[in-house]
């Protein structure tokens, strides 16, 4: 979320919105509710407690070497008409697409 927070102005310049979906329980082990109360973000955060969204978008995985019952980190760029125009699904819990790649995908929409 810090990566998106620091680049939020770049999203706004491109007329883009941002939504973060956390595949965790808001009152769970990672204390999501407490975390978002302590940090103010300029974008909404959705807690996907049932994992419905992550399952619907194909990024949920039950068991792997680095995770259990969680989503793979994924970034979706959604363009006009609510069409997904770019997807990056991380192979593990630590890798993420670069902000440059995400912003370039947004630039291709215009």
Rosetta constraint file for C-alpha pairs under 8 A:
AtomPair CA 1 CA 5 HARMONIC 6.05 0.50
AtomPair CA 1 CA 20 HARMONIC 7.57 0.50
AtomPair CA 2 CA 6 HARMONIC 6.12 0.50
AtomPair CA 3 CA 7 HARMONIC 6.44 0.50
AtomPair CA 3 CA 99 HARMONIC 7.43 0.50
AtomPair CA 4 CA 8 HARMONIC 5.73 0.50
AtomPair CA 4 CA 99 HARMONIC 7.88 0.50
AtomPair CA 5 CA 41 HARMONIC 6.63 0.50
AtomPair CA 5 CA 42 HARMONIC 7.11 0.50
AtomPair CA 7 CA 11 HARMONIC 6.82 0.50
AtomPair CA 7 CA 99 HARMONIC 7.65 0.50
AtomPair CA 8 CA 12 HARMONIC 6.38 0.50
AtomPair CA 8 CA 42 HARMONIC 7.61 0.50
AtomPair CA 9 CA 13 HARMONIC 6.14 0.50
AtomPair CA 10 CA 14 HARMONIC 6.47 0.50
AtomPair CA 10 CA 103 HARMONIC 7.70 0.50
AtomPair CA 11 CA 15 HARMONIC 6.38 0.50
AtomPair CA 11 CA 16 HARMONIC 5.04 0.50
AtomPair CA 11 CA 17 HARMONIC 6.62 0.50
AtomPair CA 11 CA 18 HARMONIC 7.58 0.50
AtomPair CA 11 CA 103 HARMONIC 7.51 0.50
AtomPair CA 12 CA 16 HARMONIC 5.51 0.50
AtomPair CA 12 CA 17 HARMONIC 6.93 0.50
AtomPair CA 14 CA 106 HARMONIC 7.37 0.50
AtomPair CA 14 CA 107 HARMONIC 7.38 0.50
AtomPair CA 16 CA 106 HARMONIC 7.76 0.50
AtomPair CA 17 CA 43 HARMONIC 7.92 0.50
AtomPair CA 18 CA 43 HARMONIC 5.97 0.50
AtomPair CA 18 CA 44 HARMONIC 7.43 0.50
AtomPair CA 19 CA 43 HARMONIC 6.05 0.50
AtomPair CA 19 CA 44 HARMONIC 5.42 0.50
AtomPair CA 19 CA 45 HARMONIC 6.07 0.50
AtomPair CA 19 CA 46 HARMONIC 7.46 0.50
AtomPair CA 20 CA 43 HARMONIC 7.47 0.50
AtomPair CA 20 CA 44 HARMONIC 6.44 0.50
AtomPair CA 20 CA 45 HARMONIC 4.78 0.50
AtomPair CA 20 CA 46 HARMONIC 6.21 0.50
AtomPair CA 21 CA 45 HARMONIC 5.76 0.50
AtomPair CA 21 CA 46 HARMONIC 4.71 0.50
AtomPair CA 21 CA 47 HARMONIC 5.87 0.50
AtomPair CA 21 CA 48 HARMONIC 6.49 0.50
AtomPair CA 22 CA 45 HARMONIC 7.07 0.50
AtomPair CA 22 CA 46 HARMONIC 6.09 0.50
AtomPair CA 22 CA 47 HARMONIC 4.87 0.50
AtomPair CA 22 CA 48 HARMONIC 5.84 0.50
AtomPair CA 23 CA 47 HARMONIC 6.01 0.50
AtomPair CA 23 CA 48 HARMONIC 4.69 0.50
AtomPair CA 23 CA 49 HARMONIC 6.08 0.50
AtomPair CA 23 CA 50 HARMONIC 7.98 0.50
AtomPair CA 23 CA 51 HARMONIC 5.94 0.50
AtomPair CA 23 CA 54 HARMONIC 7.02 0.50
AtomPair CA 23 CA 70 HARMONIC 6.28 0.50
AtomPair CA 23 CA 71 HARMONIC 6.08 0.50
AtomPair CA 24 CA 28 HARMONIC 6.99 0.50
AtomPair CA 24 CA 30 HARMONIC 7.79 0.50
AtomPair CA 24 CA 32 HARMONIC 7.50 0.50
AtomPair CA 24 CA 47 HARMONIC 6.09 0.50
AtomPair CA 24 CA 48 HARMONIC 5.99 0.50
AtomPair CA 24 CA 49 HARMONIC 5.14 0.50
AtomPair CA 24 CA 51 HARMONIC 7.64 0.50
AtomPair CA 24 CA 70 HARMONIC 7.45 0.50
AtomPair CA 25 CA 29 HARMONIC 7.71 0.50
AtomPair CA 25 CA 30 HARMONIC 7.99 0.50
AtomPair CA 25 CA 31 HARMONIC 7.96 0.50
AtomPair CA 25 CA 32 HARMONIC 6.98 0.50
AtomPair CA 25 CA 47 HARMONIC 6.55 0.50
AtomPair CA 25 CA 48 HARMONIC 7.12 0.50
AtomPair CA 25 CA 49 HARMONIC 4.59 0.50
AtomPair CA 25 CA 50 HARMONIC 7.96 0.50
AtomPair CA 26 CA 31 HARMONIC 6.46 0.50
AtomPair CA 26 CA 32 HARMONIC 4.73 0.50
AtomPair CA 26 CA 33 HARMONIC 5.10 0.50
AtomPair CA 26 CA 47 HARMONIC 6.15 0.50
AtomPair CA 26 CA 49 HARMONIC 6.98 0.50
AtomPair CA 27 CA 31 HARMONIC 5.54 0.50
AtomPair CA 27 CA 32 HARMONIC 6.23 0.50
AtomPair CA 27 CA 33 HARMONIC 6.04 0.50
AtomPair CA 28 CA 32 HARMONIC 6.90 0.50
AtomPair CA 31 CA 35 HARMONIC 6.16 0.50
AtomPair CA 32 CA 36 HARMONIC 6.24 0.50
AtomPair CA 33 CA 37 HARMONIC 6.18 0.50
AtomPair CA 34 CA 38 HARMONIC 6.29 0.50
AtomPair CA 35 CA 39 HARMONIC 6.27 0.50
AtomPair CA 36 CA 40 HARMONIC 6.62 0.50
AtomPair CA 36 CA 41 HARMONIC 7.94 0.50
AtomPair CA 48 CA 52 HARMONIC 6.70 0.50
AtomPair CA 48 CA 53 HARMONIC 6.41 0.50
AtomPair CA 48 CA 54 HARMONIC 7.50 0.50
AtomPair CA 51 CA 55 HARMONIC 6.05 0.50
AtomPair CA 51 CA 60 HARMONIC 7.29 0.50
AtomPair CA 51 CA 70 HARMONIC 7.79 0.50
AtomPair CA 51 CA 71 HARMONIC 7.90 0.50
AtomPair CA 52 CA 56 HARMONIC 6.00 0.50
AtomPair CA 53 CA 57 HARMONIC 6.18 0.50
AtomPair CA 54 CA 58 HARMONIC 6.10 0.50
AtomPair CA 54 CA 59 HARMONIC 5.24 0.50
AtomPair CA 54 CA 60 HARMONIC 5.06 0.50
AtomPair CA 54 CA 71 HARMONIC 6.11 0.50
AtomPair CA 55 CA 59 HARMONIC 6.14 0.50
AtomPair CA 55 CA 60 HARMONIC 5.05 0.50
AtomPair CA 59 CA 71 HARMONIC 5.38 0.50
AtomPair CA 59 CA 72 HARMONIC 5.29 0.50
AtomPair CA 59 CA 73 HARMONIC 7.56 0.50
AtomPair CA 59 CA 74 HARMONIC 7.02 0.50
AtomPair CA 59 CA 89 HARMONIC 7.25 0.50
AtomPair CA 60 CA 69 HARMONIC 7.43 0.50
AtomPair CA 60 CA 70 HARMONIC 5.93 0.50
AtomPair CA 60 CA 71 HARMONIC 4.19 0.50
AtomPair CA 60 CA 72 HARMONIC 6.18 0.50
AtomPair CA 61 CA 68 HARMONIC 7.36 0.50
AtomPair CA 61 CA 69 HARMONIC 6.04 0.50
AtomPair CA 61 CA 70 HARMONIC 5.91 0.50
AtomPair CA 61 CA 71 HARMONIC 5.83 0.50
AtomPair CA 61 CA 72 HARMONIC 7.00 0.50
AtomPair CA 62 CA 67 HARMONIC 7.74 0.50
AtomPair CA 62 CA 68 HARMONIC 5.44 0.50
AtomPair CA 62 CA 69 HARMONIC 4.16 0.50
AtomPair CA 62 CA 70 HARMONIC 6.39 0.50
AtomPair CA 63 CA 67 HARMONIC 6.00 0.50
AtomPair CA 63 CA 68 HARMONIC 4.60 0.50
AtomPair CA 63 CA 69 HARMONIC 6.12 0.50
AtomPair CA 64 CA 68 HARMONIC 6.40 0.50
AtomPair CA 66 CA 92 HARMONIC 6.77 0.50
AtomPair CA 66 CA 93 HARMONIC 6.78 0.50
AtomPair CA 67 CA 93 HARMONIC 7.45 0.50
AtomPair CA 72 CA 89 HARMONIC 6.63 0.50
AtomPair CA 72 CA 90 HARMONIC 6.05 0.50
AtomPair CA 72 CA 91 HARMONIC 7.06 0.50
AtomPair CA 72 CA 92 HARMONIC 6.44 0.50
AtomPair CA 72 CA 93 HARMONIC 6.38 0.50
AtomPair CA 73 CA 89 HARMONIC 6.09 0.50
AtomPair CA 73 CA 90 HARMONIC 5.37 0.50
AtomPair CA 73 CA 92 HARMONIC 7.37 0.50
AtomPair CA 73 CA 93 HARMONIC 6.26 0.50
AtomPair CA 73 CA 95 HARMONIC 7.91 0.50
AtomPair CA 73 CA 96 HARMONIC 6.99 0.50
AtomPair CA 74 CA 87 HARMONIC 7.24 0.50
AtomPair CA 74 CA 88 HARMONIC 5.55 0.50
AtomPair CA 74 CA 89 HARMONIC 4.30 0.50
AtomPair CA 74 CA 90 HARMONIC 5.95 0.50
AtomPair CA 74 CA 96 HARMONIC 7.70 0.50
AtomPair CA 75 CA 87 HARMONIC 5.71 0.50
AtomPair CA 75 CA 88 HARMONIC 5.15 0.50
AtomPair CA 75 CA 89 HARMONIC 6.50 0.50
AtomPair CA 75 CA 97 HARMONIC 7.70 0.50
AtomPair CA 76 CA 84 HARMONIC 6.58 0.50
AtomPair CA 76 CA 85 HARMONIC 7.59 0.50
AtomPair CA 76 CA 86 HARMONIC 5.80 0.50
AtomPair CA 76 CA 87 HARMONIC 4.65 0.50
AtomPair CA 76 CA 88 HARMONIC 6.64 0.50
AtomPair CA 77 CA 84 HARMONIC 5.85 0.50
AtomPair CA 77 CA 85 HARMONIC 5.73 0.50
AtomPair CA 77 CA 86 HARMONIC 5.07 0.50
AtomPair CA 77 CA 87 HARMONIC 6.49 0.50
AtomPair CA 77 CA 102 HARMONIC 7.56 0.50
AtomPair CA 77 CA 105 HARMONIC 7.03 0.50
AtomPair CA 77 CA 106 HARMONIC 6.82 0.50
AtomPair CA 78 CA 82 HARMONIC 5.75 0.50
AtomPair CA 78 CA 83 HARMONIC 5.43 0.50
AtomPair CA 78 CA 84 HARMONIC 4.30 0.50
AtomPair CA 78 CA 85 HARMONIC 5.62 0.50
AtomPair CA 78 CA 86 HARMONIC 7.20 0.50
AtomPair CA 79 CA 83 HARMONIC 5.29 0.50
AtomPair CA 79 CA 84 HARMONIC 6.11 0.50
AtomPair CA 79 CA 85 HARMONIC 6.01 0.50
AtomPair CA 79 CA 109 HARMONIC 6.38 0.50
AtomPair CA 80 CA 109 HARMONIC 8.00 0.50
AtomPair CA 85 CA 105 HARMONIC 7.84 0.50
AtomPair CA 85 CA 109 HARMONIC 7.94 0.50
AtomPair CA 86 CA 105 HARMONIC 6.46 0.50
AtomPair CA 88 CA 97 HARMONIC 6.53 0.50
AtomPair CA 89 CA 96 HARMONIC 7.97 0.50
AtomPair CA 90 CA 94 HARMONIC 7.92 0.50
AtomPair CA 90 CA 95 HARMONIC 5.76 0.50
AtomPair CA 90 CA 96 HARMONIC 5.83 0.50
AtomPair CA 90 CA 97 HARMONIC 7.51 0.50
AtomPair CA 91 CA 95 HARMONIC 6.99 0.50
AtomPair CA 97 CA 101 HARMONIC 6.53 0.50
AtomPair CA 97 CA 102 HARMONIC 7.04 0.50
AtomPair CA 98 CA 102 HARMONIC 6.53 0.50
AtomPair CA 99 CA 103 HARMONIC 6.07 0.50
AtomPair CA 100 CA 104 HARMONIC 6.02 0.50
AtomPair CA 101 CA 105 HARMONIC 6.24 0.50
AtomPair CA 102 CA 106 HARMONIC 6.44 0.50
AtomPair CA 103 CA 107 HARMONIC 6.17 0.50
AtomPair CA 104 CA 108 HARMONIC 6.32 0.50
AtomPair CA 105 CA 109 HARMONIC 6.91 0.50
AtomPair CA 106 CA 110 HARMONIC 7.50 0.50
